[in-house]
C-alpha cells in the first residue's frame, strides 16, 4: 500500500477505533454478559463480541480488499492468507475490563506480507490514542513519541511477568519493577512512549496482541522481538509467538544478550 494512502487512512482509523472504545465503555456501564472460552478458560464478554463486529464492519469499509484476523473471529476464516489483512484485538486485557480497571485497550493493525503498515492502540479509560505509520513515526494523542534512550538496566523501569522480573532482579537488583499492565498491547505501547524502559511477555501471545504494538515501538525507535532476537511475522498459519522483549534499540540489545547468557534461567 502506498505511503500516501496510509497517511490518508490514519485519521479515519483513529475515528473508528475511538468509536469502538466508546462502545466498549457504554457496555461497561451496565451489567454485561461474560463467559469463558478455550482450554485456558480465558474470559470473554459481550463487549468483546460487539466491538469485534463493529470493527469488522467499519474497517472493512476503510480497506475493502483486506482480510481479517481477530481474537474473537472464527479461526478458520479463509481470507487469512491474503497479503493485506486487519489484525485486531477488540478488547486486549479483558480481565481488566471486567474488573473495572483502566489498563485495557483496543488494538488494530493493518499488515501487509506479514508486517504492520499502520496501527492504532486506544486506551478508552485514560483516553490515550496511539497511532503509528510504517516509516512515519509514532504518536500519542497527536504528539510524536519515542522510546527512552540508553542501554543500562540500572534504574530501568521494567514491566512483565513476575518470574522474568525476579530473574532480572537477581542479576541487576537496581531495576525498577513496575506494576503489571494487563493489556499486552498497552504494555508495549508504554515502551514506545518512554513510560517504560522495557517490557516482557510470556510465550503464547498472539498476532492480535502484538501487531499494533510492534509497529508503535518500532516507529518510536525501539524493537520488539522474541528472546532469540528474531522479529515477528504476522498473518501466517501460526498466530502464537515465543517469549518477547520490547525496548529501545540499545537496551533491547543488552537484554537479549543477558537472556542468551542465562538461557536456562529464562526458559
LUMMI-278966 format. One record per residue (C-alpha): residue number from 1; residue in one letter; x negated, z negated, y negated. Coordinates in Angstrom, 3 decimals, padded with zeros to 6 digits, m for minus. Layout:
BEGIN
site seq NUM	type A	east X	up Z	north Y
...
// end
This chain:
BEGIN
site seq 1	type X	east 000.000	up 000.000	north 000.000
site seq 2	type X	east m001.449	up 000.940	north m003.414
site seq 3	type X	east m002.601	up m001.871	north m005.726
site seq 4	type X	east m000.159	up m000.715	north m008.402
site seq 5	type X	east 002.751	up m001.205	north m006.000
site seq 6	type X	east 001.552	up m004.706	north m005.149
site seq 7	type X	east 001.372	up m005.650	north m008.818
site seq 8	type X	east 004.901	up m004.369	north m009.331
site seq 9	type X	east 006.037	up m006.385	north m006.321
site seq 10	type X	east 004.606	up m009.729	north m007.477
site seq 11	type X	east 007.373	up m010.907	north m009.803
site seq 12	type X	east 010.283	up m009.729	north m007.622
site seq 13	type X	east 008.658	up m011.549	north m004.696
site seq 14	type X	east 008.377	up m014.738	north m006.738
site seq 15	type X	east 012.033	up m014.420	north m007.754
site seq 16	type X	east 013.181	up m014.059	north m004.140
site seq 17	type X	east 011.055	up m016.946	north m002.876
site seq 18	type X	east 012.177	up m019.213	north m005.716
site seq 19	type X	east 015.817	up m018.396	north m004.897
site seq 20	type X	east 015.115	up m019.271	north m001.255
site seq 21	type X	east 013.766	up m022.611	north m002.442
site seq 22	type X	east 016.936	up m023.216	north m004.448
site seq 23	type X	east 018.991	up m022.507	north m001.325
site seq 24	type X	east 016.957	up m024.967	north 000.740
site seq 25	type X	east 017.264	up m027.698	north m001.897
site seq 26	type X	east 021.023	up m027.144	north m002.129
site seq 27	type X	east 021.392	up m027.623	north 001.620
site seq 28	type X	east 019.230	up m030.751	north 001.469
site seq 29	type X	east 021.657	up m032.419	north m000.952
site seq 30	type X	east 024.342	up m032.801	north 001.690
site seq 31	type X	east 024.490	up m033.628	north 005.377
site seq 32	type X	east 022.962	up m030.775	north 007.330
site seq 33	type X	east 022.673	up m029.866	north 010.978
site seq 34	type X	east 019.379	up m030.338	north 012.799
site seq 35	type X	east 018.195	up m029.811	north 016.363
site seq 36	type X	east 015.009	up m029.224	north 018.332
site seq 37	type X	east 013.562	up m026.141	north 019.980
site seq 38	type X	east 010.836	up m025.117	north 022.405
site seq 39	type X	east 008.748	up m027.135	north 024.802
site seq 40	type X	east 007.308	up m029.194	north 021.954
site seq 41	type X	east 010.807	up m030.059	north 020.677
site seq 42	type X	east 009.902	up m029.062	north 017.129
site seq 43	type X	east 012.671	up m029.699	north 014.602
site seq 44	type X	east 014.935	up m027.030	north 013.126
site seq 45	type X	east 017.654	up m027.383	north 010.509
site seq 46	type X	east 020.438	up m025.193	north 009.263
site seq 47	type X	east 018.278	up m024.705	north 006.148
site seq 48	type X	east 015.530	up m023.067	north 008.227
site seq 49	type X	east 018.044	up m020.554	north 009.535
site seq 50	type X	east 019.840	up m019.967	north 006.227
site seq 51	type X	east 016.579	up m019.428	north 004.318
site seq 52	type X	east 015.287	up m017.151	north 007.073
site seq 53	type X	east 018.385	up m014.958	north 006.879
site seq 54	type X	east 018.274	up m014.917	north 003.079
site seq 55	type X	east 014.617	up m013.892	north 003.036
site seq 56	type X	east 015.091	up m011.260	north 005.720
site seq 57	type X	east 017.806	up m009.595	north 003.668
site seq 58	type X	east 016.085	up m009.814	north 000.291
site seq 59	type X	east 012.546	up m008.992	north 001.394
site seq 60	type X	east 013.772	up m006.021	north 003.408
site seq 61	type X	east 015.226	up m004.688	north 000.153
site seq 62	type X	east 011.873	up m005.083	north m001.621
site seq 63	type X	east 009.877	up m003.160	north 001.030
site seq 64	type X	east 012.249	up m001.164	north 003.192
site seq 65	type X	east 009.770	up 000.105	north 005.796
site seq 66	type X	east 008.148	up m003.263	north 006.533
site seq 67	type X	east 008.503	up m005.075	north 009.842
site seq 68	type X	east 009.466	up m008.724	north 010.158
site seq 69	type X	east 007.764	up m011.697	north 011.794
site seq 70	type X	east 009.179	up m015.160	north 011.235
site seq 71	type X	east 009.122	up m018.526	north 012.917
site seq 72	type X	east 012.907	up m018.504	north 013.055
site seq 73	type X	east 013.489	up m014.957	north 014.310
site seq 74	type X	east 013.650	up m013.531	north 017.800
site seq 75	type X	east 010.142	up m013.409	north 019.258
site seq 76	type X	east 010.883	up m010.064	north 020.912
site seq 77	type X	east 011.660	up m008.097	north 017.756
site seq 78	type X	east 010.494	up m004.531	north 018.451
site seq 79	type X	east 009.164	up m003.863	north 014.912
site seq 80	type X	east 006.438	up m006.478	north 015.160
site seq 81	type X	east 003.642	up m003.950	north 015.822
site seq 82	type X	east 004.249	up m001.848	north 012.683
site seq 83	type X	east 001.274	up m001.631	north 010.288
site seq 84	type X	east 003.156	up m003.281	north 007.389
site seq 85	type X	east 005.118	up m006.475	north 008.021
site seq 86	type X	east 006.518	up m009.532	north 006.290
site seq 87	type X	east 005.215	up m012.764	north 007.828
site seq 88	type X	east 007.448	up m015.681	north 006.951
site seq 89	type X	east 007.932	up m019.382	north 007.480
site seq 90	type X	east 011.301	up m020.156	north 005.875
site seq 91	type X	east 010.521	up m023.888	north 005.756
site seq 92	type X	east 006.970	up m024.946	north 006.546
site seq 93	type X	east 006.998	up m028.698	north 007.050
site seq 94	type X	east 010.495	up m029.128	north 008.439
site seq 95	type X	east 009.838	up m032.789	north 009.283
site seq 96	type X	east 009.050	up m033.435	north 005.624
site seq 97	type X	east 012.207	up m031.557	north 004.626
site seq 98	type X	east 014.316	up m033.690	north 006.966
site seq 99	type X	east 012.773	up m036.941	north 005.709
site seq 100	type X	east 013.264	up m036.049	north 002.061
site seq 101	type X	east 009.536	up m035.818	north 001.343
site seq 102	type X	east 008.134	up m033.365	north m001.187
site seq 103	type X	east 005.447	up m031.663	north 000.907
site seq 104	type X	east 007.365	up m028.788	north 002.457
site seq 105	type X	east 007.182	up m025.189	north 001.337
site seq 106	type X	east 008.362	up m021.635	north 001.811
site seq 107	type X	east 005.594	up m019.280	north 002.919
site seq 108	type X	east 005.794	up m015.491	north 002.642
site seq 109	type X	east 003.135	up m012.804	north 003.039
site seq 110	type X	east 003.187	up m009.056	north 003.368
site seq 111	type X	east 000.452	up m007.969	north 005.774
site seq 112	type X	east m000.978	up m004.524	north 006.463
site seq 113	type X	east m003.075	up m003.779	north 009.539
site seq 114	type X	east m003.415	up m007.484	north 010.261
site seq 115	type X	east m004.442	up m008.812	north 006.837
site seq 116	type X	east m002.238	up m010.095	north 003.978
site seq 117	type X	east m001.745	up m007.956	north 000.872
site seq 118	type X	east 000.478	up m010.188	north m001.242
site seq 119	type X	east 001.545	up m013.781	north m000.735
site seq 120	type X	east 003.770	up m016.489	north m002.127
site seq 121	type X	east 003.935	up m020.163	north m001.247
site seq 122	type X	east 006.600	up m022.158	north m003.073
site seq 123	type X	east 006.977	up m025.943	north m003.029
site seq 124	type X	east 010.511	up m026.404	north m004.401
site seq 125	type X	east 010.426	up m030.181	north m004.956
site seq 126	type X	east 007.336	up m030.017	north m007.182
site seq 127	type X	east 008.230	up m026.526	north m008.474
site seq 128	type X	east 004.826	up m025.081	north m007.588
site seq 129	type X	east 004.784	up m021.314	north m007.226
site seq 130	type X	east 001.557	up m019.993	north m005.710
site seq 131	type X	east 001.010	up m016.227	north m005.785
site seq 132	type X	east m001.875	up m014.043	north m004.661
site seq 133	type X	east m002.646	up m010.331	north m004.539
site seq 134	type X	east m005.426	up m008.798	north m002.490
site seq 135	type X	east m008.310	up m008.190	north m004.930
site seq 136	type X	east m006.036	up m009.519	north m007.676
site seq 137	type X	east m006.715	up m013.254	north m007.688
site seq 138	type X	east m004.554	up m016.309	north m007.066
site seq 139	type X	east m002.232	up m018.138	north m009.432
site seq 140	type X	east m000.204	up m021.331	north m009.667
site seq 141	type X	east 002.822	up m021.099	north m011.970
site seq 142	type X	east 001.249	up m018.124	north m013.692
site seq 143	type X	east m002.210	up m019.627	north m014.303
site seq 144	type X	east m005.321	up m018.497	north m012.399
site seq 145	type X	east m006.670	up m020.965	north m009.825
site seq 146	type X	east m009.901	up m021.320	north m007.888
site seq 147	type X	east m011.446	up m023.426	north m005.165
site seq 148	type X	east m013.689	up m026.361	north m006.049
site seq 149	type X	east m017.407	up m025.474	north m006.188
site seq 150	type X	east m020.289	up m026.928	north m004.202
site seq 151	type X	east m021.346	up m027.432	north m000.609
site seq 152	type X	east m021.720	up m031.189	north m000.351
site seq 153	type X	east m019.365	up m033.352	north 001.683
site seq 154	type X	east m020.273	up m036.484	north m000.282
site seq 155	type X	east m017.153	up m037.347	north m002.238
site seq 156	type X	east m015.327	up m034.297	north m000.901
site seq 157	type X	east m011.533	up m034.578	north m000.662
site seq 158	type X	east m010.527	up m033.519	north 002.842
site seq 159	type X	east m007.122	up m033.307	north 004.496
site seq 160	type X	east m006.093	up m032.537	north 008.038
site seq 161	type X	east m005.614	up m034.112	north 011.467
site seq 162	type X	east m006.887	up m037.697	north 011.573
site seq 163	type X	east m009.162	up m037.048	north 014.549
site seq 164	type X	east m011.138	up m034.438	north 012.606
site seq 165	type X	east m011.429	up m036.628	north 009.531
site seq 166	type X	east m012.543	up m039.589	north 011.657
site seq 167	type X	east m015.279	up m037.498	north 013.277
site seq 168	type X	east m016.466	up m036.225	north 009.908
site seq 169	type X	east m016.470	up m039.764	north 008.528
site seq 170	type X	east m018.791	up m040.790	north 011.362
site seq 171	type X	east m021.272	up m038.148	north 010.168
site seq 172	type X	east m020.668	up m038.356	north 006.416
site seq 173	type X	east m018.991	up m041.675	north 005.565
site seq 174	type X	east m018.754	up m040.659	north 001.899
site seq 175	type X	east m015.978	up m038.100	north 002.455
site seq 176	type X	east m012.643	up m038.936	north 000.856
site seq 177	type X	east m009.908	up m038.537	north 003.464
site seq 178	type X	east m006.640	up m037.557	north 001.788
site seq 179	type X	east m003.040	up m038.161	north 002.903
site seq 180	type X	east m001.653	up m035.603	north 005.302
site seq 181	type X	east 000.175	up m032.644	north 003.762
site seq 182	type X	east 002.912	up m031.843	north 006.270
site seq 183	type X	east 003.209	up m028.190	north 005.273
site seq 184	type X	east 000.075	up m026.489	north 006.551
site seq 185	type X	east 000.594	up m023.597	north 004.147
site seq 186	type X	east 000.753	up m026.044	north 001.238
site seq 187	type X	east m002.280	up m027.967	north 002.534
site seq 188	type X	east m004.382	up m024.804	north 002.381
site seq 189	type X	east m002.858	up m023.837	north m000.974
site seq 190	type X	east m004.155	up m027.182	north m002.303
site seq 191	type X	east m007.653	up m025.961	north m001.370
site seq 192	type X	east m007.050	up m022.733	north m003.299
site seq 193	type X	east m006.008	up m024.837	north m006.300
site seq 194	type X	east m009.027	up m027.133	north m006.021
site seq 195	type X	east m006.972	up m030.296	north m005.481
site seq 196	type X	east m008.525	up m030.490	north m002.012
site seq 197	type X	east m012.125	up m029.559	north m001.309
site seq 198	type X	east m011.379	up m028.622	north 002.299
site seq 199	type X	east m008.559	up m028.663	north 004.807
site seq 200	type X	east m008.419	up m028.620	north 008.593
site seq 201	type X	east m005.767	up m027.534	north 011.071
site seq 202	type X	east m005.495	up m028.152	north 014.790
site seq 203	type X	east m005.359	up m025.265	north 017.215
site seq 204	type X	east m001.929	up m023.787	north 017.781
site seq 205	type X	east m000.881	up m022.934	north 014.232
site seq 206	type X	east 000.802	up m019.557	north 013.888
site seq 207	type X	east 000.791	up m016.438	north 011.746
site seq 208	type X	east 003.722	up m017.671	north 009.672
site seq 209	type X	east 001.936	up m020.952	north 008.860
site seq 210	type X	east m001.211	up m019.196	north 007.695
site seq 211	type X	east m000.904	up m015.635	north 006.387
site seq 212	type X	east 000.148	up m016.501	north 002.831
site seq 213	type X	east m002.248	up m019.427	north 002.582
site seq 214	type X	east m005.105	up m017.285	north 003.902
site seq 215	type X	east m004.742	up m014.794	north 001.065
site seq 216	type X	east m004.397	up m017.559	north m001.520
site seq 217	type X	east m007.573	up m019.349	north m000.546
site seq 218	type X	east m009.480	up m016.064	north m000.172
site seq 219	type X	east m008.427	up m014.810	north m003.611
site seq 220	type X	east m009.278	up m018.234	north m005.072
site seq 221	type X	east m012.880	up m017.788	north m003.899
site seq 222	type X	east m012.738	up m019.595	north m000.561
site seq 223	type X	east m012.466	up m018.895	north 003.120
site seq 224	type X	east m010.125	up m019.737	north 005.985
site seq 225	type X	east m011.476	up m019.222	north 009.499
site seq 226	type X	east m011.428	up m020.654	north 012.971
site seq 227	type X	east m014.175	up m023.162	north 013.806
site seq 228	type X	east m016.162	up m020.227	north 015.194
site seq 229	type X	east m016.246	up m018.711	north 011.718
site seq 230	type X	east m014.021	up m015.838	north 012.792
site seq 231	type X	east m011.471	up m014.655	north 010.187
site seq 232	type X	east m007.841	up m014.404	north 011.194
site seq 233	type X	east m005.787	up m011.328	north 012.046
site seq 234	type X	east m002.017	up m011.289	north 011.798
site seq 235	type X	east 000.964	up m009.497	north 013.279
site seq 236	type X	east m000.711	up m008.905	north 016.620
site seq 237	type X	east 000.555	up m009.600	north 020.100
site seq 238	type X	east m000.562	up m013.251	north 019.867
site seq 239	type X	east 000.687	up m015.370	north 016.967
site seq 240	type X	east m001.237	up m018.609	north 017.630
site seq 241	type X	east m004.724	up m019.381	north 016.331
site seq 242	type X	east m007.507	up m021.844	north 017.062
site seq 243	type X	east m008.583	up m024.869	north 015.031
site seq 244	type X	east m009.219	up m023.931	north 011.392
site seq 245	type X	east m011.248	up m024.801	north 008.304
site seq 246	type X	east m010.355	up m023.811	north 004.731
site seq 247	type X	east m012.740	up m024.481	north 001.841
site seq 248	type X	east m014.772	up m022.867	north m000.915
site seq 249	type X	east m017.399	up m020.492	north 000.443
site seq 250	type X	east m020.409	up m022.845	north 000.247
site seq 251	type X	east m018.572	up m025.891	north 001.580
site seq 252	type X	east m016.927	up m023.776	north 004.274
site seq 253	type X	east m020.375	up m022.651	north 005.478
site seq 254	type X	east m021.582	up m026.259	north 005.550
site seq 255	type X	east m018.539	up m027.390	north 007.534
site seq 256	type X	east m018.807	up m024.544	north 010.034
site seq 257	type X	east m022.460	up m025.437	north 010.655
site seq 258	type X	east m021.592	up m029.113	north 011.087
site seq 259	type X	east m018.801	up m028.347	north 013.557
site seq 260	type X	east m021.042	up m025.990	north 015.544
site seq 261	type X	east m023.795	up m028.626	north 015.717
site seq 262	type X	east m021.272	up m031.101	north 017.146
site seq 263	type X	east m019.161	up m028.694	north 019.153
site seq 264	type X	east m018.179	up m031.163	north 021.866
site seq 265	type X	east m017.038	up m033.733	north 019.314
site seq 266	type X	east m014.720	up m031.251	north 017.588
site seq 267	type X	east m013.415	up m029.516	north 020.698
// end
